[in-house]
Amino acid sequence: MANNDSGQPEQPVEPIRPASPTDAIDSGAGDLPTTQGALEIPDQPTQREMVASKLPSASLSEQSTMPMRLTSSQPMQSATGAVAAAPVIVVRNLVKTYILGQTRVHALQGVSLEVRQGEFVAIMGPSGSGKSTFMNMVGCLDRPTQGEYWLAGKLVSRMSNDELADVRNRLIGFVFQGFNLLNRATALSNVALPMVYAGYSKAERDRRASRALQLVGLGARMDHKPSQLSGGQQQRVAIARALVNSPSLLLADEPTGNLDSRTSIEIMAVLQALNEQGLTVVLVTHEPDIAQFTKRQVVFRDGQVVRDEPILAPRSAKEEWEQMAKATKQEPRMNQTQVEEIP
């Protein structure tokens, strides 16, 4: 850790400290558990409102319910805004070395960076650059050889296996390239799965899972199994599963890797809408065009960060989706969803 002018070691900037995921339940509010600045999924909708300002008006390949509008407990600044939000991720001098027989592989070599609340960051780099290792560290799936990792105010790099498992379940939402859905389970059961490990009752799991599916526009497909859903719909189920515990951080590992270009834009529109409402999103991708939908690019090479810069004019997935709809002369047919504004 670096020293300041007085010779004393510097302390990391105090990251946000989320409330307990059960606070909303204990208080009798009945909403999904929330963290500071995290997302709240409306409970009983009371007013009708289209979400055209946040998400594409319809899918070119699928007709589904319009995703519900997200709300955030605090207004968020953009990655380039004048007022900086508190950091969700703080890594200092992160080192990861693998020993393969007589060979030492230096996957990460002194990586230091911060990701602040409400940012949308793309992690990029060629194969072997260290980006996947970095994501494993950030996702609490592996421990660094050296260095510190703070997540939402917690020094997770020194936690036990049980503590890391709890952090993964409560503070991080994962979205993978392969969806990782249970083939014999319905969309509702797939989304509810993380809450089984969190100890929620069956009724509470179903209630929260149904609201998360409504959030991503699949309110009419809760009883469908993965084989009955398109690729884009399956990835929406995976996103709903990642959101159901109201995480501080959403990690998306190549979320468009198995999708065609049109469906990829649909998924990026969902992620952009989530981010615009305050959710911190870190996305790993090898596709430069997908990275252009984010607000910041961090490029890895040989285990080090070689470039870290904001994207001043991110592409709008919603606008590109609408252009596709016009080009194919398809009139979107999508049911409106009632939503509730939460102050």
N, C-alpha and C positions, 0 to 999 in steps of 0.2 A: 504494500500500500504506500502511496506517495506521502512525503512529509511536507508540512507547511513551513512558513518562514521561521516559526518558533521552534522547529525541530520536532513538533508533535505530529503523530500520524493523522492524516485527514480522515474524517468520517464521511461515509457516503451521504448524499443528499437524502433527507428523510422521504422515503416513498410513501404513497398512499397506504393507509391501513384499513382494509375493508372490514365492514361489520360482519358479525357471524351470519352464516347462511340461514340460520334458524331465527334470526331476529324478527323477521316479518311474521313468522308463524307464532312465535311466543307473544308478540304484541297483539295478536288477534286480527292483524290487518288482512290476512288471507292471501296476500300477493306472493309472487315468487320472491325468494330471498334476494336481496340486492346488496351491492357494495357501493361505496362512495363513487358517484359518477357512473355507476354501471347501469344496466338496462333494467327497466321494469316492464313486465308484460301485463297489459291491462287485464282486469278481472272481468267484470260484466260490462260489455260494450253498451254505450248509450247513444252515440251519435254516428251517423253514416258519413264516411269521408274517404274519398279515393286517395291513394298514395302515389299519385302520378309524379309528385315532386321528388319522390325517393326511389321508386322502382319502375321497371318497364311496365307499360300498361297491359302487356300480355305476352305470352310465350308464342313463338311462331310454330312450335312443334307440339305444344301442350296447352290445354285450356284448364286453368285451375283457379282457385280462389285468390283474390288479391291479397298479398301479404299485409298484415296489420302494421300500423304505424308504431314505431318505437318511441319511447320517451326516455329522457335521461334526467337524473335528479339534479344535475348541474350543467350549465351551458359549457360547451367545450370550445377551445380554440383550435385552429388548424395547426398543422405541424410548423407552418411558417408564421404563425400569429405572433403578435407582440407580447402577449401574456403566456408564459410557459406553464404548462400543467405539471403536476407532480409526476415523478417517474414511476412507472409500473415495474420496469426492468432496469436493474443496475448491475452490470458485470464489470469487475475490476481484475485486469491481468489474468484472464482466464486461460488456463493451459490444460490440454488434454493429450496425454501420451499413451499410445497403445504399444504393448510389447508382444510381438509376433515372433516366437522363437528367439533368435539372436538379434532380431531387428526391432528398433524403436521407431514407431511411426508418430510423428508430431502432428496430430490432427488440428490442434489449436495452439497458437503461439502468442500468448500475451494479449488476448482480445479484451478491449475495454470499450464499452458503449452504454448508452442509456436509451430506453424507449419510454416516452412520456405518455401519460394518460390521454387517450383519444387519438393517438397516431395510427397510421396505416402504413406499415413498413414492409417492403419487399426484400427478402434475403436472396441474393443471387450469387452465382459463381459456377465455374466448370466442375466437372466430376473430380472429386478429390480435393476440392478447395477448402473444405471444412464447414460448409454451410449446413450439411445434415448433422454433423457432430454438434454444431452450435445449437441447432434446433432441439436435439436430444437433451442438451444441458438446460435450455430454457424450459423445455417441457418436463423437467424433473425425471427424465427417463434414464439419466446417467449422471455421474458425479464428475466434477473436474479433478484433474490431478493436482492443480494449484489454482489459486485465485478465489474470488468471492462472487457469489450470485445472490442478489436480493430480489425478491418478487413480492410486490405489494407490501413492503415493509418487513418481510421475513427473510432472514439469512438462510436460504434453503440449501446452500452448498454444504452446510454442516448438519443437516437433519438426518435422522434415522430413516430406515426404509419405510416404516409405518407412517412416520410424519410426512414423508414425500408422497406416499400413496394418498394421504388425506389432502395434501395440497393439490395433487393432480385432479382429484375428484371435485374439489370445491372452488379452486381458484383458476383452473385452466380448462378451456374447452378445446377439444381436438377435432379437426376435420382432415381426413386423409384422402389420398388419391383414389384408393380402392373402395371408398364408402364404409367398409367394415360393418355392414349390417347383418343381422341374423336372418338367414333366408326364410326360416319357418315362422318368424315373428312378424306381427303387423307393424305398421309405422308407429302406432301408438306405443306398443311394447318396446320397440327399439329405442324410442326417445326416452321412455321411462327408465331404461336400464341403469343409468348412472345414479338414479335416486334409490335404487335397491340397496346399493352399497352405502348410501348416505343415511339409510335407516328410515325413510319416509313410509307412511302407510300406503296400502294399495290405492285407496280412494284419493289420497293426496298426490300420489304419483300420476294417476290417470288425469287428474284435473290439471296439473301443471304441464304434463306432456301434451294434452290437447291444446292448451293455450300456446305452447311453443310451436306446434304444427300450424296453428292458425297464423302465428307470427310470420312464418315463411311461406304462407299461401297454400297450405295443404290441409286446410280444415275439412275438406270434403273427402279426403283420402286416408283418414286415420286407420281404417280397417284393411287397407291394402297391404299386401306383402311385397317385398322388393321385386319379385318377378313380375308383379303387376304394375310396376312403376317404370317410367323412362329413366335414363341416366341422370338427367337434370333433376327429376323429382327425388331420386334416391340421394343425390347430394344435398338436396334441401332437407331431407329427413336427417341426414348426418349433421347438418348445420343446426337444426332444431335440437338434436341430442346434445350438441356442444353448448347450446345456450340454456338448457333447462335448469342448471344450477346457478345461473346468473354469474358467470365467471368474470374475473378481473381482466383476463387475457384470452383471446381466441387465437390459436395456432392452426394455420392451414398449410398442410404439406402437400404441395402440388395438387390443389383441389380441382383444377381443370385438366389434369393430365390425361384422364380417360374420357374426356368429353370433346364433342366437335366444337367448331368455332362459335356457332350460334348459341349452343348451350353454355359454353364457357362465358360468353358475355352475360347470359342470364344469371349465372352464379356470381360473377363479379358485381352485377347490379345489386344482388342481395347483400354481398359483403360490403359494398360501398354504402348501402342504406344503413346497415348496422353500425358502421364506423361513423357516419354522419350523425348518428344519434348518441355517440359517445363511447362506443366499445373500442378498446384497443385491439388491433388486428396485426399479427405478424404472419406473413405469407412467404413460403419458400417456393420459388419457381425458377425454371431455366428458360422461360419464355419472355423475352424483352417486351413484347406487346402486352402481355398480361401485367407485367410490372408497371406499365404506364398507367394502370388504373389506380395505383397506390399513390401515397403522398411523399414517400421517401424510399430511396434505394440504398441498400448496404451491400457492397460487393466483396466477396471473399476470394482470396487466392493464396494457396500454400499456407493455409491456417491463419491468415491475417486479414484484417480489414484493409483493403486497398482503396476503397472509395465509399464515401458516406455523404450523400447529398440529397437535398429535397427535390421533389418534382414540382416545379412551379405551376404547371398547367396539366394536371392529371386528366386523362381521358374519362369521359362520362359514359358508363355502360348503359345507363338509361337512354341517353340520347342516341347512342349507336343502335340500341335495340329498336327504337322508334324508326330510325332510318331504314333498318332491315324490314320492318313491317310495311313501310311505304313502298320499298323496292319490290317486295313480293306481292304487293296490293292485297295484303291480308288485313281484314278488319278484326282487331282483337275482340274476343268475346270472353269476358271474365266477370264473375260475380263480384259485386262490391262486398266488402266486409265492414261491419260496424266496428268502430274503435272508440276508445275512451281516452280523452286527453287527461293526463295526470300532471298537475302543476309541479 
